[in-house]
Amino acid sequence: MLIEHKSIAIVGGGPGGLTLARLLQMHGAQVKVYERDLNKHARVQGSPLDMHEESGLAALRQADLLNEFKQNFRPGADKMVILNERAELFFSDHNEKPQEDFGSANFRPEIDRGPLRNMLLASLQPDTVVWDSHFISMEQQNEGWLLHFKNGLPAYADLVIAADGANSKIRPYITNIKPFYSGITMLEGNVYNAEKTTPHIAALLQGGKIMAFGNTKNLLLGQKGNGDLGFYASFRADEKWAANSNLDFSDKTQLLTWFKKEYSEWSPVWYELFENAAPPFIPRPIYCMPFDQTWETLPNATLLGDAAHVMPPFAGEGANMAMLDALELSACLTASRYSSLQEALAFYEENMRKRAAKAAQESLENGERMHSEIALTTMVAMFQGH
């Protein structure tokens, strides 16, 4: 095995990094995951994730974690309604979708990020994850790398795998290609105890998801397993919108005023979100990898997930692509058909880039549809066709 007697550093403890660690440890690999969070109890932000049969679920099957997933996913959370800006119903699949249909290509079970992370952590050997390890830099040493972290504790690895997200600090060591701005910004908010604090919205959600379209703008909402909800106001904006908006994102009153102005045609029903969100709001300009990106493979470092191929979230592919990266990379690293580690990494990277480019293009095109003048009719027709 190419990685026998080699130390492997995975930088980033998201779904992709943890899945890779699990798959490599199943083959006896020497793996450490360096994660910037202080400890495993850190709050995991973000909306729930829907797992896809051919990617995220395929990786969990190979990791022998499908049964654990079935115990932690949220039946019914993938059900959705589509509304217009006045909160009028145009589509619902609540009476059509089965609670559980594993093995079907169209079944995309939802799981909260926290339970997914805990499930993956529990599958790893003790002390695999080195917490409070905020990556700063690395330098070549012998045939590998010496990594430096904010905590002042360096670490050596023969192979470094960047799983550190869209703003990866390791990516520049491998390629100088940068993602481009998609033209869309999403403003993230979170509401605690939604049934009590936002009862009208909770009644619309019914424990699932909402997609609301109107006037080239969106509101995207998802119920979390702990009773909270996450939402995104999604709109076209200049790349530097957040910096130039003069908004204080920790001030709910300011953000409600902004929403009333920018979403002026939208029903007051939606004000409940902004009135009860837990500050701060988080502006997220949406970026995408160039579809034709390429680089020369290194013998001792590679990328997965958003670090390799950040893409818009409008096809639900981000975490799924990262976990499929982990599945394919682990297969290459543990195979016997390659003559060198560099050859194995080159095979993985070439296939990963092609596959991710297709997913990124689909995500970008979906984003265009969702922010068009006819987004409502387009998206209703799309989901009715499914």
SEVEXMI-406863 format. One line per field, with one value per residue (C-alpha): residue number from 1; residue in three letters; x, y, z. Coordinates in nm, 3 decimals, always signed. Example, Ala and Ser with C-alpha at 12.3 -4.5 7.8 and 13.67 -1.06 7.14 Angstrom:
<sites>
pos <- (1	2)
code <- (ala	ser)
px <- (+1.230	+1.367)
py <- (-0.450	-0.106)
pz <- (+0.780	+0.714)
</sites>
This chain:
<sites>
pos <- (1	2	3	4	5	6	7	8	9	10	11	12	13	14	15	16	17	18	19	20	21	22	23	24	25	26	27	28	29	30	31	32	33	34	35	36	37	38	39	40	41	42	43	44	45	46	47	48	49	50	51	52	53	54	55	56	57	58	59	60	61	62	63	64	65	66	67	68	69	70	71	72	73	74	75	76	77	78	79	80	81	82	83	84	85	86	87	88	89	90	91	92	93	94	95	96	97	98	99	100	101	102	103	104	105	106	107	108	109	110	111	112	113	114	115	116	117	118	119	120	121	122	123	124	125	126	127	128	129	130	131	132	133	134	135	136	137	138	139	140	141	142	143	144	145	146	147	148	149	150	151	152	153	154	155	156	157	158	159	160	161	162	163	164	165	166	167	168	169	170	171	172	173	174	175	176	177	178	179	180	181	182	183	184	185	186	187	188	189	190	191	192	193	194	195	196	197	198	199	200	201	202	203	204	205	206	207	208	209	210	211	212	213	214	215	216	217	218	219	220	221	222	223	224	225	226	227	228	229	230	231	232	233	234	235	236	237	238	239	240	241	242	243	244	245	246	247	248	249	250	251	252	253	254	255	256	257	258	259	260	261	262	263	264	265	266	267	268	269	270	271	272	273	274	275	276	277	278	279	280	281	282	283	284	285	286	287	288	289	290	291	292	293	294	295	296	297	298	299	300	301	302	303	304	305	306	307	308	309	310	311	312	313	314	315	316	317	318	319	320	321	322	323	324	325	326	327	328	329	330	331	332	333	334	335	336	337	338	339	340	341	342	343	344	345	346	347	348	349	350	351	352	353	354	355	356	357	358	359	360	361	362	363	364	365	366	367	368	369	370	371	372	373	374	375	376	377	378	379	380	381	382	383	384	385	386)
code <- (met	leu	ile	glu	his	lys	ser	ile	ala	ile	val	gly	gly	gly	pro	gly	gly	leu	thr	leu	ala	arg	leu	leu	gln	met	his	gly	ala	gln	val	lys	val	tyr	glu	arg	asp	leu	asn	lys	his	ala	arg	val	gln	gly	ser	pro	leu	asp	met	his	glu	glu	ser	gly	leu	ala	ala	leu	arg	gln	ala	asp	leu	leu	asn	glu	phe	lys	gln	asn	phe	arg	pro	gly	ala	asp	lys	met	val	ile	leu	asn	glu	arg	ala	glu	leu	phe	phe	ser	asp	his	asn	glu	lys	pro	gln	glu	asp	phe	gly	ser	ala	asn	phe	arg	pro	glu	ile	asp	arg	gly	pro	leu	arg	asn	met	leu	leu	ala	ser	leu	gln	pro	asp	thr	val	val	trp	asp	ser	his	phe	ile	ser	met	glu	gln	gln	asn	glu	gly	trp	leu	leu	his	phe	lys	asn	gly	leu	pro	ala	tyr	ala	asp	leu	val	ile	ala	ala	asp	gly	ala	asn	ser	lys	ile	arg	pro	tyr	ile	thr	asn	ile	lys	pro	phe	tyr	ser	gly	ile	thr	met	leu	glu	gly	asn	val	tyr	asn	ala	glu	lys	thr	thr	pro	his	ile	ala	ala	leu	leu	gln	gly	gly	lys	ile	met	ala	phe	gly	asn	thr	lys	asn	leu	leu	leu	gly	gln	lys	gly	asn	gly	asp	leu	gly	phe	tyr	ala	ser	phe	arg	ala	asp	glu	lys	trp	ala	ala	asn	ser	asn	leu	asp	phe	ser	asp	lys	thr	gln	leu	leu	thr	trp	phe	lys	lys	glu	tyr	ser	glu	trp	ser	pro	val	trp	tyr	glu	leu	phe	glu	asn	ala	ala	pro	pro	phe	ile	pro	arg	pro	ile	tyr	cys	met	pro	phe	asp	gln	thr	trp	glu	thr	leu	pro	asn	ala	thr	leu	leu	gly	asp	ala	ala	his	val	met	pro	pro	phe	ala	gly	glu	gly	ala	asn	met	ala	met	leu	asp	ala	leu	glu	leu	ser	ala	cys	leu	thr	ala	ser	arg	tyr	ser	ser	leu	gln	glu	ala	leu	ala	phe	tyr	glu	glu	asn	met	arg	lys	arg	ala	ala	lys	ala	ala	gln	glu	ser	leu	glu	asn	gly	glu	arg	met	his	ser	glu	ile	ala	leu	thr	thr	met	val	ala	met	phe	gln	gly	his)
px <- (+0.000	+0.141	+0.061	+0.199	+0.434	+0.342	+0.189	-0.116	-0.245	-0.601	-0.652	-1.020	-1.276	-1.583	-1.778	-1.515	-1.213	-1.371	-1.506	-1.159	-1.003	-1.254	-1.196	-0.817	-0.818	-1.020	-0.707	-0.470	-0.340	-0.169	-0.400	-0.443	-0.719	-0.627	-0.940	-0.957	-1.261	-1.170	-1.325	-1.594	-1.859	-1.821	-2.152	-2.170	-2.334	-2.514	-2.829	-2.904	-2.743	-2.923	-2.726	-2.729	-2.733	-2.436	-2.207	-2.264	-2.455	-2.211	-1.925	-2.114	-2.183	-1.815	-1.733	-1.974	-2.178	-2.511	-2.684	-2.555	-2.678	-3.024	-3.032	-2.939	-3.110	-3.439	-3.728	-3.949	-3.699	-3.643	-4.006	-4.052	-4.297	-4.249	-4.409	-4.419	-4.319	-4.665	-4.619	-4.880	-4.837	-4.747	-4.597	-4.576	-4.445	-4.542	-4.809	-4.601	-4.253	-4.192	-4.032	-3.758	-3.653	-3.285	-3.146	-3.362	-3.174	-3.442	-3.429	-3.216	-3.241	-3.155	-2.921	-2.814	-2.447	-2.388	-2.519	-2.331	-2.007	-2.063	-2.137	-1.815	-1.611	-1.737	-1.615	-1.254	-0.979	-0.922	-0.721	-0.745	-0.868	-0.628	-0.858	-0.769	-0.538	-0.588	-0.359	-0.123	+0.140	+0.353	+0.698	+0.860	+1.067	+1.232	+0.975	+0.677	+0.561	+0.603	+0.270	+0.235	-0.072	-0.184	-0.147	+0.229	+0.245	+0.398	+0.333	+0.505	+0.324	+0.440	+0.110	-0.112	-0.476	-0.656	-1.013	-1.021	-1.308	-1.372	-1.113	-0.849	-0.507	-0.346	-0.486	-0.223	+0.053	-0.100	-0.254	-0.285	-0.622	-0.892	-1.271	-1.488	-1.782	-2.118	-2.301	-2.518	-2.488	-2.674	-2.748	-2.765	-2.977	-3.065	-3.371	-3.373	-3.685	-3.866	-4.205	-4.228	-4.045	-4.162	-4.492	-4.625	-4.306	-4.292	-4.646	-4.537	-4.225	-4.404	-4.067	-3.922	-3.795	-3.926	-3.815	-3.976	-3.929	-4.024	-3.882	-3.547	-3.492	-3.521	-3.579	-3.457	-3.544	-3.480	-3.597	-3.327	-3.366	-3.328	-3.622	-3.413	-3.434	-3.177	-3.263	-3.096	-3.201	-3.047	-3.012	-2.795	-2.541	-2.197	-1.916	-1.831	-2.193	-2.135	-1.848	-2.022	-2.371	-2.295	-2.503	-2.428	-2.496	-2.539	-2.829	-3.162	-3.344	-3.110	-3.146	-3.525	-3.523	-3.296	-3.526	-3.835	-3.662	-3.487	-3.768	-4.037	-4.285	-4.264	-4.532	-4.494	-4.521	-4.147	-4.061	-4.093	-3.760	-3.562	-3.736	-3.644	-3.312	-3.015	-2.749	-2.518	-2.639	-2.366	-2.323	-2.197	-2.088	-2.119	-1.815	-1.754	-1.452	-1.350	-1.481	-1.150	-0.913	-0.608	-0.273	+0.037	-0.003	+0.231	+0.373	+0.280	-0.031	-0.381	-0.728	-1.085	-1.424	-1.464	-1.087	-1.067	-1.393	-1.608	-1.944	-2.282	-2.519	-2.809	-2.785	-2.705	-2.377	-2.113	-2.092	-2.183	-1.896	-1.659	-1.760	-1.733	-1.386	-1.301	-1.433	-1.237	-0.919	-0.911	-0.954	-0.658	-0.436	-0.501	-0.490	-0.201	-0.219	-0.022	+0.356	+0.384	+0.187	+0.205	+0.051	-0.234	-0.298	-0.290	-0.555	-0.776	-0.734	-0.809	-1.132	-1.230	-1.194	-1.405	-1.679	-1.685	-1.693	-2.021	-2.170	-2.049	-2.200	-2.533	-2.520	-2.438	-2.717	-2.965	-2.862	-2.939	-3.282	-3.360	-3.282	-3.455	-3.778	-3.959	-3.795	-4.122	-4.274	-3.940	-3.874	-4.229	-4.209	-3.872	-3.993	-4.322	-4.114	-3.920)
py <- (+0.000	+0.337	+0.504	+0.227	+0.375	+0.726	+0.991	+1.166	+1.507	+1.603	+1.973	+2.036	+1.832	+1.877	+1.589	+1.533	+1.533	+1.310	+1.066	+1.035	+0.976	+0.697	+0.529	+0.546	+0.412	+0.114	+0.030	+0.083	+0.422	+0.662	+0.966	+1.287	+1.544	+1.902	+2.104	+2.472	+2.431	+2.436	+2.096	+1.854	+2.054	+2.359	+2.461	+2.345	+2.618	+2.585	+2.436	+2.060	+1.848	+1.621	+1.309	+1.177	+0.808	+0.812	+1.033	+1.108	+0.786	+0.583	+0.710	+0.630	+0.277	+0.221	+0.360	+0.105	+0.389	+0.357	+0.206	+0.490	+0.737	+0.579	+0.634	+1.003	+1.131	+1.320	+1.143	+1.394	+1.679	+1.654	+1.746	+2.087	+2.358	+2.626	+2.963	+3.301	+3.628	+3.657	+3.317	+3.158	+2.786	+2.673	+2.328	+2.074	+1.718	+1.656	+1.402	+1.225	+1.160	+0.843	+0.881	+0.639	+0.505	+0.412	+0.284	+0.513	+0.770	+1.028	+0.982	+1.250	+1.209	+1.511	+1.517	+1.807	+1.894	+1.837	+1.478	+1.397	+1.526	+1.340	+1.019	+1.047	+1.144	+0.841	+0.615	+0.733	+0.599	+0.795	+1.116	+1.114	+1.474	+1.737	+2.020	+2.389	+2.350	+2.662	+2.615	+2.905	+2.775	+2.480	+2.426	+2.133	+1.911	+1.591	+1.435	+1.582	+1.898	+2.070	+2.229	+2.531	+2.619	+2.916	+2.710	+2.698	+2.319	+2.215	+1.876	+1.677	+1.474	+1.280	+1.364	+1.669	+1.672	+2.005	+1.973	+2.327	+2.469	+2.744	+2.977	+2.705	+2.822	+2.511	+2.551	+2.819	+2.563	+2.347	+2.590	+2.965	+2.930	+3.123	+3.078	+3.346	+3.531	+3.398	+3.732	+3.606	+3.677	+3.493	+3.645	+3.371	+3.391	+3.146	+3.131	+2.937	+2.751	+2.838	+2.694	+2.938	+3.242	+3.224	+3.031	+3.150	+3.046	+2.717	+2.638	+2.692	+2.478	+2.174	+2.041	+2.049	+2.312	+2.623	+2.776	+3.114	+3.305	+3.654	+3.952	+3.778	+3.717	+3.408	+3.303	+2.951	+2.796	+2.464	+2.318	+2.172	+1.869	+2.068	+2.295	+2.579	+2.693	+2.833	+3.069	+3.249	+3.563	+3.510	+3.790	+3.935	+4.181	+4.325	+4.106	+4.365	+4.415	+4.324	+4.569	+4.847	+4.803	+4.997	+4.738	+4.623	+4.251	+4.215	+4.466	+4.293	+4.624	+4.737	+4.405	+4.412	+4.764	+4.642	+4.348	+4.568	+4.792	+4.534	+4.278	+4.546	+4.331	+4.050	+3.979	+4.097	+3.726	+3.703	+3.983	+3.726	+3.578	+3.897	+4.006	+3.682	+3.578	+3.534	+3.786	+3.816	+3.757	+3.623	+3.756	+3.487	+3.588	+3.274	+3.160	+2.890	+2.703	+2.758	+2.461	+2.410	+2.438	+2.215	+2.197	+1.982	+1.709	+1.720	+1.399	+1.494	+1.718	+1.728	+1.879	+1.771	+1.935	+2.311	+2.354	+2.186	+2.290	+2.543	+2.575	+2.743	+2.556	+2.548	+2.176	+2.048	+1.904	+2.061	+1.809	+1.523	+1.605	+1.632	+1.289	+1.139	+1.296	+1.115	+0.787	+0.812	+0.949	+0.673	+0.415	+0.560	+0.584	+0.225	+0.066	-0.147	-0.052	+0.275	+0.287	+0.598	+0.820	+1.100	+0.876	+0.784	+1.147	+1.249	+0.989	+1.110	+1.479	+1.442	+1.252	+1.475	+1.792	+1.655	+1.530	+1.845	+2.070	+1.909	+1.952	+2.312	+2.395	+2.246	+2.445	+2.767	+2.715	+2.640	+2.964	+3.153	+2.988	+3.062	+3.432	+3.491	+3.683	+3.351	+3.162	+3.061	+2.895	+2.744	+2.585	+2.458	+2.292	+2.140	+1.981	+1.866	+1.691	+1.506)
pz <- (+0.000	-0.107	+0.226	+0.445	+0.708	+0.591	+0.814	+0.671	+0.781	+0.689	+0.754	+0.823	+1.013	+0.795	+0.633	+0.364	+0.595	+0.858	+0.599	+0.448	+0.789	+0.858	+0.520	+0.552	+0.908	+0.787	+0.584	+0.876	+0.766	+1.006	+1.002	+1.199	+1.139	+1.231	+1.309	+1.406	+1.634	+2.002	+2.071	+1.955	+2.139	+1.913	+1.756	+1.394	+1.186	+0.854	+0.715	+0.720	+0.450	+0.205	+0.122	-0.236	-0.322	-0.561	-0.350	+0.020	+0.090	-0.121	+0.096	+0.416	+0.289	+0.216	+0.561	+0.714	+0.865	+0.687	+0.992	+1.210	+0.949	+0.955	+1.331	+1.297	+0.982	+1.004	+0.829	+0.651	+0.669	+0.293	+0.226	+0.072	-0.022	-0.286	-0.214	-0.382	-0.219	-0.060	+0.107	-0.120	-0.186	-0.539	-0.474	-0.194	-0.185	+0.180	+0.084	-0.179	-0.042	+0.160	+0.502	+0.400	+0.060	+0.082	-0.245	-0.459	-0.667	-0.585	-0.207	-0.046	+0.332	+0.545	+0.843	+1.061	+1.043	+1.414	+1.424	+1.101	+1.249	+1.579	+1.391	+1.192	+1.498	+1.688	+1.405	+1.435	+1.655	+1.980	+1.942	+1.563	+1.565	+1.697	+1.806	+1.832	+1.531	+1.319	+1.017	+0.940	+0.698	+0.595	+0.453	+0.279	+0.503	+0.380	+0.146	+0.332	+0.506	+0.841	+0.931	+1.160	+1.364	+1.573	+1.889	+1.825	+1.798	+1.462	+1.303	+1.030	+0.764	+0.461	+0.287	+0.345	+0.234	+0.232	+0.353	+0.488	+0.288	+0.037	+0.188	+0.201	+0.316	+0.169	-0.183	-0.278	-0.213	-0.488	-0.739	-0.790	-0.967	-0.781	-0.784	-0.946	-0.794	-0.911	-0.884	-0.597	-0.225	+0.049	+0.389	+0.651	+0.963	+1.239	+1.462	+1.788	+1.907	+1.585	+1.678	+1.967	+1.826	+1.461	+1.477	+1.139	+0.959	+1.150	+1.035	+0.674	+0.718	+0.865	+0.976	+0.624	+0.383	+0.212	-0.117	-0.180	-0.506	-0.610	-0.800	-0.877	-0.504	-0.284	+0.073	+0.149	+0.484	+0.658	+0.988	+1.214	+1.435	+1.757	+1.673	+1.531	+1.172	+0.933	+0.651	+0.366	+0.184	-0.161	-0.417	-0.690	-0.559	-0.613	-0.485	-0.217	-0.113	+0.252	+0.296	+0.106	+0.254	+0.575	+0.758	+1.110	+1.074	+1.450	+1.449	+1.380	+1.343	+1.067	+0.884	+0.908	+0.763	+0.484	+0.410	+0.400	+0.146	-0.074	-0.057	-0.068	-0.262	-0.007	+0.253	+0.614	+0.706	+0.640	+0.884	+1.163	+1.054	+1.086	+1.406	+1.585	+1.433	+1.663	+1.557	+1.386	+1.032	+0.805	+0.449	+0.214	-0.137	-0.350	-0.547	-0.804	-0.934	-1.299	-1.491	-1.671	-1.375	-1.371	-1.193	-1.179	-0.920	-0.623	-0.473	-0.116	-0.111	-0.257	-0.207	-0.151	-0.108	-0.124	-0.103	-0.443	-0.607	-0.423	-0.597	-0.538	-0.303	-0.550	-0.630	-0.283	-0.408	-0.178	+0.108	-0.124	-0.360	-0.063	+0.066	-0.282	-0.305	+0.020	-0.119	-0.445	-0.287	-0.026	-0.303	-0.494	-0.187	-0.084	-0.431	-0.552	-0.920	-0.899	-0.911	-0.695	-0.462	-0.719	-0.985	-0.750	-0.662	-1.029	-1.117	-0.829	-0.914	-1.283	-1.222	-0.929	-1.137	-1.424	-1.194	-0.983	-1.289	-1.399	-1.053	-1.032	-1.371	-1.265	-0.940	-1.122	-1.376	-1.098	-0.930	-1.249	-1.272	-0.909	-0.946	-1.278	-1.344	-1.396	-1.110	-0.948	-1.255	-1.356	-1.018	-0.974	-1.317	-1.230	-0.906	-1.056	-1.322	-1.053)
</sites>
